[in-house]
Amino acid sequence: MSHHTLINRRTCLKGLGASLSLPLLDVMGWADTVGGKAKPSPTRLAFMYMPHGVIMDQFWPATAESFLTSPPPALKSLEPVLNKCLMMKGIAGVGTGPFNGAPHALELSTWLTATLPNSDKRNEINIAISADQIAANYVGAFTPLPSLELATMPQTWKENQAGLNEAYYSHCSYRSPTQAVPAEINPRNVLNRLFNTKDSSGKNSPLGTPLDRSMLDLVLGGARELRRTLPTPDQQKLDEYLDSVRSVERRIAAIELRQKEAALEKAGHGSKNNKSADSPPIDIKIPEGDKRSEYMQVMCDLTVLAFQTDTTRISSYIGSTPNGVSYPELGFNDQHHSQTHHRNQPEKVEKVAKITEFNIEQFAYMVKKMDSLQEGDGTLLDHSIMMWGSGLEDGDTHTRANLPFILAGGGNGSLKTGQFLPDIKGNQGDLLTTLLTCIGVPIDRPVGIATKQLKEITTVL
């Protein structure tokens, strides 16, 4: 005989909040022991993007043997950590198919999805969930923020190459096939979002406002009742909305735990989750001027701090979008895009090379800082996978046969770093699928055009 107990929905939600907190105690407590041994630090995954490809003979190492000893000009800033980096040549991008006239709409939108937009719904967002959001769906419940999306420029470019929705030009993260994830461009807002700080006027940020669980209760309850009356397409849209609401629930639980721990620390009871040997959280200084390097570096610092404090384990940073970017601190005001169509003119080639070096320097700034921060039995970089790359190989001809990628960090021992693989034979879906496996995300289907995993780059396959 079975017994059914009816539980008040409010009581259920309260219980759900408590259960959502428990994994944080488990996963964030990597200083605790299991079987007498320290738990491994969590693995983080981040992506940093630059548009328009590279000057290939200044980016690719001359040989596999020269990678560590004589790196090409574009990689000079990474020399101190090249032994913790991995490069591979032969990663093909998604074929442009019916969108041959839309190279710049595709270069960013396909970068983390490895998927072409739906050609039958060009004016809508209809592509695929991106790799960062696949990862966030798996590990995001364990941190206050499931993922962090950053950008240097507003995501407002107005163009419709091949009739494609303008959002494809400026978004790389997609929560679902029909939902682009907006990125934050204001570093002060990011800091407020991460740590409940006050804004410039001294007022509490939105995260400082008390969160009303009863409102979430009403939203979820009403939505479930509504769902039964909707046709299938509308049910899909509602499900996507409910996923967002559940994400808010997870954040509430994590924020409450963080507030409780902060109160204990203020009262003189230090958190047992922190090891005295670990580096203290880095300081963040918001730049006041408009120097591009300072702006990009503070965004990199915010990523480092978010990882260091386990506020999130997944991040993406769009260093610039495909159009409208210039670099006056390099000594010229020409837009990046216009210079990439260089037709081998030496002056333009030199400018593109300098822009590439500049962007890799910002990536190097971030990973070198991570390598200086002690965490457990290694550094923060040892416990992370940081990917820099572009959605085009060559901006002059818009080729995509050998997309430029740099991987940095050991991924808790999952990556075979310190090498350049000059002929790897794979595609960007293969690479993304492999990286998700490296951080422990179970893959029930390939990412985009993937047909395999790249065994050459990892120790876990």
C-alpha positions as CSV (number, residue, x, y, z in Angstrom):
1,M,0.0,0.0,0.0
2,S,1.4,3.3,-1.0
3,H,1.1,6.6,1.0
4,H,1.2,10.0,-0.6
5,T,2.0,13.1,1.5
6,L,1.0,16.5,0.1
7,I,3.6,19.1,0.8
8,N,2.9,22.8,0.8
9,R,4.6,24.4,-2.2
10,R,6.2,27.1,0.0
11,T,7.6,24.4,2.3
12,C,8.9,22.5,-0.7
13,L,10.7,25.6,-2.1
14,K,12.3,26.3,1.3
15,G,13.6,22.7,1.3
16,L,14.8,23.1,-2.2
17,G,16.8,26.2,-1.2
18,A,18.5,24.2,1.6
19,S,19.3,21.3,-0.7
20,L,20.8,23.7,-3.3
21,S,23.1,25.0,-0.7
22,L,24.5,21.6,0.2
23,P,26.6,21.0,-2.9
24,L,28.3,24.3,-2.2
25,L,29.5,23.0,1.1
26,D,30.8,19.9,-0.6
27,V,32.3,21.4,-3.7
28,M,33.7,24.6,-2.3
29,G,35.2,22.8,0.5
30,W,38.3,21.5,-1.4
31,A,40.4,22.2,1.7
32,D,38.5,19.3,3.5
33,T,39.7,15.8,3.2
34,V,38.3,12.6,1.7
35,G,39.9,9.4,2.8
36,G,42.7,11.4,4.5
37,K,43.5,13.2,1.2
38,A,42.8,16.8,0.3
39,K,40.0,17.3,-2.3
40,P,41.2,18.5,-5.7
41,S,40.5,22.1,-6.5
42,P,37.6,22.6,-8.9
43,T,38.4,23.0,-12.6
44,R,37.5,26.3,-14.2
45,L,36.9,27.0,-17.9
46,A,37.2,30.4,-19.7
47,F,37.1,31.7,-23.2
48,M,38.5,35.0,-24.6
49,Y,37.8,36.1,-28.1
50,M,39.4,38.3,-30.8
51,P,37.8,38.8,-34.2
52,H,39.2,38.7,-37.8
53,G,41.9,36.1,-37.5
54,V,45.7,36.5,-37.4
55,I,48.8,37.1,-39.5
56,M,49.5,33.4,-39.8
57,D,53.3,33.4,-40.2
58,Q,53.6,35.5,-37.1
59,F,51.2,33.4,-35.0
60,W,51.9,29.8,-35.7
61,P,55.2,28.4,-34.3
62,A,57.7,27.4,-37.0
63,T,58.0,23.8,-35.7
64,A,56.8,21.7,-32.8
65,E,60.3,21.8,-31.4
66,S,60.6,25.6,-31.5
67,F,57.4,26.3,-29.7
68,L,59.0,26.6,-26.3
69,T,62.4,27.9,-27.3
70,S,61.7,30.3,-30.2
71,P,58.0,31.3,-30.2
72,P,56.7,33.5,-33.0
73,P,56.2,37.3,-32.3
74,A,52.5,37.0,-31.4
75,L,53.3,34.7,-28.5
76,K,56.2,36.6,-26.9
77,S,54.1,37.8,-24.0
78,L,53.3,34.2,-23.1
79,E,56.9,33.1,-22.9
80,P,56.9,32.8,-19.1
81,V,54.0,30.3,-19.1
82,L,54.4,28.6,-22.5
83,N,55.2,25.4,-20.7
84,K,51.6,25.6,-19.4
85,C,50.2,26.3,-22.9
86,L,49.0,24.1,-25.7
87,M,48.6,25.1,-29.4
88,M,47.3,23.1,-32.3
89,K,47.0,23.7,-36.0
90,G,44.4,22.0,-38.1
91,I,41.2,22.9,-36.1
92,A,38.6,23.8,-38.8
93,G,35.7,26.1,-38.3
94,V,32.1,25.5,-39.3
95,G,31.6,25.7,-43.1
96,T,29.7,28.8,-44.1
97,G,27.2,26.8,-46.2
98,P,24.3,29.0,-47.2
99,F,25.8,32.0,-45.5
100,N,28.9,32.7,-47.7
101,G,28.1,36.4,-47.6
102,A,28.1,36.6,-43.8
103,P,31.6,35.9,-42.5
104,H,31.5,38.3,-39.6
105,A,28.0,37.2,-38.4
106,L,29.3,33.6,-38.3
107,E,32.8,34.1,-36.8
108,L,31.5,34.9,-33.3
109,S,28.1,33.1,-33.3
110,T,29.7,29.8,-34.3
111,W,32.8,30.1,-32.1
112,L,31.3,28.4,-29.0
113,T,28.4,26.7,-30.7
114,A,30.2,25.0,-33.6
115,T,26.9,25.3,-35.3
116,L,25.5,27.3,-38.2
117,P,22.3,29.4,-37.6
118,N,19.1,28.0,-38.8
119,S,18.9,29.1,-42.5
120,D,15.1,29.0,-42.4
121,K,14.9,31.4,-39.5
122,R,17.6,33.9,-40.4
123,N,16.0,36.9,-38.8
124,E,15.6,35.1,-35.4
125,I,18.1,33.7,-32.9
126,N,18.1,30.0,-33.8
127,I,21.4,28.3,-33.5
128,A,22.5,26.0,-30.5
129,I,23.4,26.1,-26.9
130,S,27.0,27.2,-26.6
131,A,29.8,25.2,-24.9
132,D,30.2,27.6,-22.0
133,Q,26.5,27.3,-21.2
134,I,26.6,23.5,-21.5
135,A,29.3,23.7,-18.8
136,A,27.3,26.2,-16.8
137,N,24.3,23.9,-16.8
138,Y,26.4,21.2,-15.2
139,V,28.6,23.1,-12.7
140,G,26.6,26.3,-12.3
141,A,24.5,25.1,-9.4
142,F,27.6,24.9,-7.2
143,T,28.5,28.6,-7.4
144,P,26.7,31.9,-6.9
145,L,26.9,32.6,-10.6
146,P,26.4,29.8,-13.1
147,S,28.6,31.7,-15.6
148,L,30.1,35.1,-16.2
149,E,29.8,36.8,-19.6
150,L,31.9,39.8,-20.3
151,A,32.6,42.1,-23.3
152,T,34.6,45.2,-24.1
153,M,32.0,46.7,-26.5
154,P,28.2,47.2,-26.4
155,Q,26.5,44.3,-28.2
156,T,24.5,46.6,-30.5
157,W,26.1,46.2,-33.9
158,K,23.4,46.9,-36.6
159,E,24.0,44.8,-39.7
160,N,22.2,41.9,-41.4
161,Q,24.7,40.0,-43.6
162,A,22.8,37.3,-45.5
163,G,19.6,38.3,-43.6
164,L,21.0,37.1,-40.3
165,N,19.8,38.5,-37.0
166,E,22.1,41.3,-35.8
167,A,22.7,39.6,-32.5
168,Y,24.9,37.0,-34.2
169,Y,27.6,39.8,-34.7
170,S,28.2,40.4,-31.0
171,H,27.2,37.3,-29.0
172,C,29.1,34.1,-28.4
173,S,27.1,32.6,-25.5
174,Y,23.6,31.0,-26.0
175,R,21.6,29.7,-23.1
176,S,19.4,27.8,-25.6
177,P,19.1,27.7,-29.4
178,T,16.8,30.8,-29.1
179,Q,18.4,32.7,-26.2
180,A,21.6,34.8,-26.6
181,V,23.2,35.6,-23.3
182,P,24.0,39.3,-22.9
183,A,27.5,40.2,-21.7
184,E,28.3,42.9,-19.2
185,I,30.7,45.7,-20.4
186,N,30.9,47.9,-17.3
187,P,33.5,46.5,-14.9
188,R,31.9,48.3,-11.9
189,N,28.7,46.5,-12.6
190,V,30.5,43.2,-12.8
191,L,32.1,43.8,-9.4
192,N,28.7,44.7,-8.0
193,R,27.2,41.6,-9.5
194,L,30.0,39.4,-8.1
195,F,30.2,40.7,-4.6
196,N,27.1,42.6,-3.6
197,T,29.1,45.9,-3.4
198,K,27.7,49.4,-3.5
199,D,27.6,51.4,-6.7
200,S,29.3,54.8,-7.2
201,S,26.4,56.7,-5.5
202,G,26.8,54.5,-2.3
203,K,23.5,52.7,-2.9
204,N,23.2,48.9,-2.7
205,S,23.5,47.1,-6.0
206,P,20.5,44.9,-7.1
207,L,22.1,41.9,-5.5
208,G,22.1,43.7,-2.2
209,T,18.3,43.9,-2.2
210,P,16.6,41.3,-0.1
211,L,15.3,38.5,-2.4
212,D,11.7,37.4,-2.0
213,R,11.3,33.7,-2.3
214,S,7.5,34.0,-2.2
215,M,7.7,35.8,-5.5
216,L,9.6,33.0,-7.1
217,D,7.1,30.6,-5.6
218,L,4.2,32.4,-7.3
219,V,6.1,32.6,-10.6
220,L,6.9,28.9,-10.7
221,G,3.5,27.8,-9.6
222,G,1.6,30.0,-12.0
223,A,3.9,29.0,-14.9
224,R,3.4,25.3,-14.3
225,E,-0.4,25.8,-14.4
226,L,-0.1,27.9,-17.5
227,R,2.1,25.3,-19.3
228,R,-0.7,22.8,-19.5
229,T,-2.8,25.1,-21.6
230,L,-0.1,26.0,-24.2
231,P,0.8,24.6,-27.6
232,T,4.2,22.9,-28.0
233,P,6.2,25.8,-29.3
234,D,5.0,28.0,-26.5
235,Q,5.8,25.3,-24.0
236,Q,9.4,25.4,-25.2
237,K,9.6,29.1,-24.7
238,L,8.1,28.8,-21.2
239,D,10.6,26.0,-20.4
240,E,13.4,28.3,-21.3
241,Y,11.9,31.0,-19.0
242,L,11.6,28.5,-16.2
243,D,15.2,27.5,-16.6
244,S,16.1,31.1,-16.0
245,V,14.0,31.2,-12.9
246,R,15.6,28.1,-11.5
247,S,19.0,29.7,-12.1
248,V,17.8,32.6,-9.9
249,E,16.9,30.1,-7.2
250,R,20.4,28.6,-7.3
251,R,21.9,32.1,-7.1
252,I,19.7,32.9,-4.0
253,A,20.8,29.8,-2.2
254,A,24.5,30.5,-3.0
255,I,24.3,34.1,-2.1
256,E,22.7,33.3,1.2
257,L,25.5,30.8,2.0
258,R,28.1,33.5,1.0
259,Q,26.4,36.0,3.3
260,K,26.4,33.6,6.1
261,E,30.1,32.8,5.7
262,A,31.0,36.5,5.5
263,A,29.1,37.1,8.8
264,L,31.1,34.3,10.4
265,E,34.4,35.7,9.1
266,K,33.5,39.2,10.4
267,A,32.8,37.7,13.8
268,G,36.2,36.2,13.8
269,H,35.3,32.7,12.8
270,G,37.3,32.1,9.6
271,S,35.8,29.9,6.9
272,K,37.2,26.3,6.9
273,N,37.0,26.3,3.1
274,N,40.1,28.5,2.9
275,K,43.6,27.1,3.2
276,S,46.1,29.5,4.8
277,A,48.6,28.5,2.0
278,D,46.2,29.8,-0.7
279,S,46.8,33.3,-2.1
280,P,44.4,35.9,-0.8
281,P,41.8,37.3,-3.2
282,I,43.3,39.9,-5.6
283,D,42.4,43.6,-5.4
284,I,40.3,45.1,-8.2
285,K,41.0,48.7,-9.3
286,I,38.5,50.2,-11.7
287,P,40.3,52.3,-14.4
288,E,39.1,55.9,-14.7
289,G,40.5,56.6,-18.2
290,D,39.7,55.1,-21.6
291,K,43.0,53.2,-22.2
292,R,41.9,50.0,-23.9
293,S,44.6,47.8,-22.2
294,E,43.6,49.0,-18.7
295,Y,40.0,48.3,-19.5
296,M,40.7,44.8,-20.8
297,Q,43.0,44.0,-17.9
298,V,40.4,44.9,-15.3
299,M,37.9,42.6,-17.0
300,C,40.6,39.9,-16.9
301,D,41.1,40.7,-13.2
302,L,37.4,40.2,-12.6
303,T,37.5,36.8,-14.2
304,V,40.5,35.9,-12.1
305,L,38.8,37.1,-8.9
306,A,35.5,35.3,-9.8
307,F,37.5,32.0,-10.3
308,Q,39.7,32.6,-7.2
309,T,36.7,33.1,-4.9
310,D,34.7,30.3,-6.6
311,T,31.9,32.8,-7.5
312,T,31.8,31.1,-10.8
313,R,33.8,28.4,-12.7
314,I,32.7,29.3,-16.3
315,S,33.5,32.6,-18.1
316,S,33.5,34.1,-21.5
317,Y,35.1,37.4,-22.6
318,I,34.5,39.0,-26.0
319,G,37.6,41.2,-26.3
320,S,36.1,42.9,-29.3
321,T,33.4,42.3,-31.8
322,P,33.8,42.0,-35.6
323,N,33.4,45.7,-36.5
324,G,34.2,49.2,-35.2
325,V,37.3,48.6,-33.1
326,S,40.4,50.8,-33.1
327,Y,43.6,50.7,-31.0
328,P,44.9,54.3,-30.6
329,E,47.4,53.3,-27.9
330,L,49.2,51.3,-30.6
331,G,49.9,54.5,-32.5
332,F,47.2,54.4,-35.1
333,N,43.4,54.9,-35.3
334,D,42.6,52.6,-38.2
335,Q,39.8,50.2,-37.5
336,H,40.8,46.6,-37.0
337,H,38.4,45.3,-39.7
338,S,39.7,47.6,-42.4
339,Q,43.3,46.6,-41.8
340,T,42.6,42.9,-42.0
341,H,41.7,43.3,-45.7
342,H,45.4,44.1,-46.3
343,R,46.0,42.4,-49.6
344,N,49.5,41.8,-48.3
345,Q,50.3,45.5,-48.0
346,P,53.2,45.6,-45.5
347,E,51.8,48.6,-43.5
348,K,48.4,47.0,-42.9
349,V,49.9,43.6,-42.2
350,E,52.1,45.1,-39.5
351,K,49.1,46.8,-37.9
352,V,47.1,43.6,-37.8
353,A,50.1,41.8,-36.3
354,K,50.4,44.5,-33.6
355,I,46.6,44.2,-32.8
356,T,47.0,40.5,-32.5
357,E,50.0,40.8,-30.2
358,F,48.1,43.4,-28.1
359,N,45.1,41.1,-27.6
360,I,47.3,38.1,-26.7
361,E,49.2,40.3,-24.3
362,Q,45.9,40.9,-22.4
363,F,45.3,37.1,-22.3
364,A,48.9,36.6,-21.1
365,Y,48.3,39.2,-18.4
366,M,45.4,37.1,-17.1
367,V,47.0,33.7,-17.3
368,K,50.3,34.9,-15.8
369,K,48.4,36.4,-12.9
370,M,46.6,33.1,-12.4
371,D,49.9,31.3,-12.4
372,S,51.1,33.5,-9.6
373,L,48.2,32.7,-7.3
374,Q,48.7,29.7,-5.1
375,E,45.8,27.3,-4.7
376,G,46.0,23.9,-3.0
377,D,48.8,21.8,-4.5
378,G,49.3,24.2,-7.5
379,T,48.3,27.5,-8.9
380,L,45.0,28.8,-10.0
381,L,46.1,28.4,-13.6
382,D,47.0,24.7,-13.0
383,H,43.3,24.2,-12.0
384,S,41.9,26.0,-15.0
385,I,41.6,25.8,-18.8
386,M,41.8,29.2,-20.5
387,M,41.1,29.4,-24.2
388,W,42.0,32.4,-26.4
389,G,41.0,32.4,-30.1
390,S,39.3,33.8,-33.1
391,G,36.5,32.7,-35.4
392,L,38.5,33.3,-38.6
393,E,41.9,32.1,-39.6
394,D,42.7,34.9,-42.0
395,G,40.7,38.2,-42.0
396,D,41.8,39.1,-45.5
397,T,40.3,36.0,-47.2
398,H,37.9,34.9,-44.4
399,T,39.3,31.4,-44.4
400,R,38.5,29.0,-41.5
401,A,40.6,25.9,-42.1
402,N,43.0,26.5,-39.3
403,L,41.3,28.6,-36.6
404,P,43.8,30.1,-34.2
405,F,43.5,28.8,-30.6
406,I,45.8,29.0,-27.5
407,L,45.0,26.9,-24.5
408,A,46.6,27.8,-21.2
409,G,46.3,25.9,-17.8
410,G,46.5,22.3,-16.8
411,G,42.8,21.7,-16.2
412,N,43.7,19.8,-13.0
413,G,46.0,17.6,-15.0
414,S,43.6,16.9,-17.9
415,L,45.5,18.8,-20.6
416,K,48.8,17.9,-22.2
417,T,50.5,21.3,-22.1
418,G,53.9,22.6,-23.2
419,Q,53.5,21.6,-26.8
420,F,52.5,22.7,-30.3
421,L,50.7,20.1,-32.5
422,P,51.1,21.3,-36.1
423,D,48.8,18.8,-37.8
424,I,46.0,17.7,-35.5
425,K,43.1,17.2,-37.9
426,G,39.8,18.2,-36.2
427,N,37.2,20.9,-36.0
428,Q,36.1,23.4,-33.4
429,G,33.2,21.1,-32.3
430,D,35.8,18.4,-31.5
431,L,37.8,20.9,-29.5
432,L,34.9,22.2,-27.5
433,T,33.6,18.7,-26.8
434,T,37.1,17.6,-25.6
435,L,37.4,20.7,-23.3
436,L,34.0,19.9,-21.7
437,T,35.2,16.4,-21.0
438,C,38.4,17.8,-19.5
439,I,36.4,19.7,-16.9
440,G,34.2,16.7,-16.1
441,V,31.1,17.6,-17.9
442,P,29.3,14.4,-19.1
443,I,28.7,14.6,-22.9
444,D,25.6,12.9,-24.2
445,R,26.0,14.3,-27.6
446,P,28.7,16.1,-29.6
447,V,29.0,19.9,-29.6
448,G,27.9,21.2,-33.0
449,I,29.8,19.7,-35.9
450,A,32.0,17.5,-33.6
451,T,32.7,13.9,-34.8
452,K,35.2,12.9,-32.2
453,Q,37.3,14.0,-29.2
454,L,40.9,15.1,-29.5
455,K,42.8,12.4,-27.6
456,E,46.1,14.1,-28.6
457,I,45.5,17.0,-26.2
458,T,44.1,15.4,-23.1
459,T,44.9,12.8,-20.4
460,V,41.3,11.8,-19.7
461,L,40.5,9.9,-22.9
